[in-house]
């Protein structure tokens, strides 16, 4: 049975890394002593080692050990044997490229679908959808495919921002970009605001956190969904 937390962000304003999620993670990873961390997204271009240290310090607060996937000779075997898995944020393009380069994408999807507890934040959440095409990230590398883990039957836009009505900025809004996606694709997109997450238990997907999420579907008016909403109707 799938057991997944898909969070819009790792860090809220004026808080430490993963701080707001730690109570949830204590329960989510309660049967895990060690978490396999996938640092491939490399936020700001930091090294795998630097990024793993960040995750290690956060999980130490709930008495969990963290080992980076780059520390193993066989990345696929590391995923298969993992007690729990966390993929952090950064560049979705870099993350997806490295998952394919390491031949990990397929086995990661299978392992999570078979019940290994998984946490994704930001880019690590983007890959939970059908494709990475609704990422906010610049295409700084060229992945062999936009297809991702397919853990949920729609796409995500983490860090979703509403238009600022007081701003004089005339550039595209997130809503505009998602409308551009829907000019060519029928896949629904959930705009997940910072501080919100999806709790996936088996085939049940529930919106959690204090904020609403914005659901975009092709040729339909966007819909606000309240926290606690069962998202199984989104397909």
Buried (B, 14 or more C-beta within 10 A) or exposed (E): EBBBBBBBBBBBEEEBBBBBBBEBBEEBBEEBEBBBBBBBBBBEEBEBEEBBBBBBEBBEBBEBEBBBBBEBEEBBEBBBEBBBBBBBBBBBBBBBBBBBBBEBBEBBBEBBBEEBBBBBBBBBBBBBBBBBBBBBBEEEEEBEEBBBBBBBBBBBBBBBEEEEEEEEEEEEBBBEBBBEBBEEBEBBBBBBBBBBBBBBEEEEBBBBBEBBBBBBBBEEEEEEBEBEBEBEEBE
